[in-house]
Amino acid sequence: MGFNVKVVMFDLDGTLVNTAPEIAFAANQMLDGLNLPQKSPAQITRYIGEGAQMLVKRCVTVDTHAEPDDALLQDAQALFYAHYAQNVTNSQPYHGALETLSQLKSAGFRLACVTNKPEKFSIPLLSSTGLAEFFEVIVSGDTLAKKKPHPMQLHHICQKLDVLEAESMLVGDSDTDVVAAHAAGCYIVTVPYGYNQGKQIDESMVDATIDDLPDLLNLLI
């Protein structure tokens, strides 16, 4: 299936960069500081995708639907932010990420990054990995009033780049991305290797799936 798009938006964690090892390490340092039991890296990875606040909340509660004490949550978030700031730039891009962005940009596509990650982490990570230079617009989890799965971030990017949502594509790794793209009216393409809370993405809900990022070139160029 060919796509007539002008803008390609990319999710960050689990799509462009493998951030799970560093997030899990920082989260377990946080739990140590709170005298709470550590969690396995695989378990923490399942919490990635809805922003740092939600990840922290899930780490400090046994029942993911429970509401932790406000004071505990504030302490936990401060600890996590402090520890994660020390290793966020250690994460590495997935295979072919830089090359794919470079070829898309050379082919005339306009590129944006849309992430639920707070800006204090997303910007240093994009800079350290060499990804930042490819994006005309970067929208982080705290840039606007709402974040994915709400479509506000995607609408914002389309407005900034003066394109229609129907001329735009989101490349992501989770149901959060799928819901946001559908709500915005953008194409959605997913990768299978990222973070979707341990679940498979329903392929009937996406416009295409790719095994890795270089496969995107076959869809667009």
C-alpha positions in Angstrom: 0.0 0.0 0.0 1.4 3.4 -1.0 0.9 6.5 1.2 0.6 10.0 -0.2 1.9 11.9 2.8 4.0 15.0 3.4 4.8 14.6 7.1 6.0 11.6 9.0 5.8 11.8 12.8 7.7 9.4 15.0 7.1 8.2 18.5 10.4 8.1 20.5 10.6 5.4 23.2 10.3 1.9 21.7 10.1 3.3 18.2 13.3 5.3 17.5 15.3 4.5 20.7 15.5 1.6 23.0 15.1 3.4 26.3 13.9 0.5 28.5 17.2 -0.5 30.1 17.9 3.0 31.4 14.3 3.6 32.5 14.3 0.3 34.4 17.6 1.0 36.1 16.4 4.5 37.2 13.1 3.1 38.4 14.7 0.4 40.5 17.1 3.1 42.0 13.9 5.0 42.8 12.3 2.0 44.5 15.5 1.4 46.5 15.4 5.0 47.7 11.8 4.4 48.9 12.6 1.1 50.6 10.2 -0.6 48.1 11.0 -4.0 46.4 12.6 -3.8 43.0 10.8 -4.9 39.9 12.1 -6.9 36.9 13.2 -4.9 33.9 10.6 -6.7 31.9 7.8 -5.6 34.3 9.0 -2.0 34.2 9.2 -2.1 30.4 5.4 -2.9 30.4 4.8 0.4 32.2 6.5 2.6 29.4 4.4 4.6 27.0 2.0 6.9 28.9 4.6 9.3 30.3 6.9 9.3 33.3 4.2 10.1 35.9 2.2 7.0 35.0 5.3 4.8 35.0 6.3 6.0 38.5 2.7 5.5 39.7 2.7 1.9 38.4 6.1 1.2 39.9 5.1 2.2 43.5 1.7 0.4 43.5 1.1 -3.3 43.7 -2.3 -2.9 42.1 -1.9 -0.9 38.9 -5.4 0.5 39.4 -4.8 1.7 42.9 -4.1 5.3 43.8 -0.9 5.8 45.8 -0.5 8.3 48.5 0.2 11.8 47.1 3.3 12.4 49.2 4.7 9.0 48.2 4.0 9.8 44.5 5.7 13.1 44.7 8.8 11.6 46.5 8.9 8.8 43.9 8.7 11.1 41.0 11.5 13.4 42.3 13.7 10.3 42.8 13.0 8.8 39.4 13.6 12.1 37.7 16.9 12.6 39.5 18.2 9.1 38.7 16.9 9.1 35.1 18.6 12.4 34.4 21.9 10.7 35.0 21.5 7.9 32.4 18.8 9.1 29.9 21.5 9.9 27.3 22.9 6.3 27.5 20.1 4.9 25.4 20.8 3.9 21.8 18.7 4.2 18.6 17.3 1.1 17.1 18.8 -0.4 14.0 18.4 1.9 11.0 16.8 4.8 12.8 19.3 7.5 11.8 19.6 6.2 8.2 15.8 6.0 7.8 15.3 9.6 9.0 18.2 10.8 6.8 16.8 9.2 3.7 13.2 10.4 4.4 14.4 14.0 4.9 16.5 13.8 1.7 13.5 12.6 -0.2 11.6 15.7 0.9 9.5 14.4 3.7 9.0 16.8 6.7 9.7 15.0 10.0 8.5 15.5 13.6 8.9 13.7 16.9 5.9 13.2 19.2 6.5 11.7 22.6 4.9 11.4 26.0 8.3 11.8 27.5 8.8 15.0 29.5 10.9 17.6 27.6 13.6 17.6 30.2 14.4 14.0 29.0 13.3 14.0 25.4 15.5 16.8 24.2 18.7 15.5 25.8 18.0 12.0 24.4 17.2 13.2 20.9 20.4 15.4 20.9 22.7 12.7 22.3 21.5 10.1 19.7 21.9 12.5 16.8 18.2 12.2 16.0 17.2 15.8 16.9 18.7 17.4 13.7 16.1 15.6 11.5 13.0 17.0 13.1 11.3 20.3 12.3 9.0 19.9 15.3 9.5 18.1 18.6 6.5 17.8 20.8 7.1 16.3 24.3 4.7 15.0 26.9 4.5 18.3 28.7 4.6 20.6 25.7 0.8 20.9 25.5 -2.1 20.4 27.9 -2.8 16.9 26.7 -0.7 14.0 25.3 -1.2 10.8 23.4 -3.7 9.0 23.2 -5.3 12.4 22.9 -4.8 13.8 19.4 -3.8 17.3 20.5 0.0 16.7 19.9 -0.7 15.4 16.3 -3.0 18.3 15.5 -0.4 20.7 16.8 2.3 19.3 14.6 0.1 19.4 11.5 -0.8 23.0 12.2 2.8 24.0 12.7 3.8 22.4 9.4 0.7 23.6 7.6 -0.4 20.2 6.4 -3.7 18.3 6.7 -3.9 15.4 9.1 -4.8 13.2 6.1 -1.4 14.1 4.6 0.4 12.9 7.8 1.6 9.6 9.2 2.5 8.5 12.7 5.0 5.7 13.2 4.7 4.2 16.7 4.9 1.1 18.8 1.8 1.0 21.0 -2.0 1.2 21.3 -1.5 4.7 22.6 -0.1 5.7 19.2 -2.8 3.9 17.3 -5.6 5.6 19.3 -4.0 9.1 18.9 -3.5 8.6 15.1 -7.1 7.5 14.6 -8.5 10.4 16.7 -6.4 12.9 14.7 -7.2 11.4 11.3 -3.6 10.5 10.5 -2.2 7.3 9.0 -0.6 4.9 11.5 2.2 2.5 10.9 3.6 0.4 13.8 6.8 -1.5 14.7 6.6 -4.8 16.6 9.6 -4.5 18.8 8.6 -1.6 21.1 6.7 -1.1 24.3 2.9 -1.9 24.3 2.5 -3.0 27.9 3.3 -6.6 26.9 0.5 -6.9 24.3 0.4 -7.4 20.6 -0.9 -4.5 18.5 -4.1 -5.5 16.6 -2.9 -5.3 13.0 -6.5 -4.7 11.8 -6.3 -1.3 13.5 -3.2 0.0 11.7 -2.5 1.0 8.1 0.7 -1.0 7.9 3.2 -2.8 10.1 7.0 -2.9 9.5 9.6 -5.2 10.9 12.1 -2.3 11.4 12.4 1.3 10.5 14.2 0.9 7.2 11.1 -1.0 5.9 9.3 2.4 6.1 11.3 3.5 3.1 9.6 0.8 1.0 6.2 2.3 1.9 7.1 5.9 1.2 9.8 6.2 -1.4 
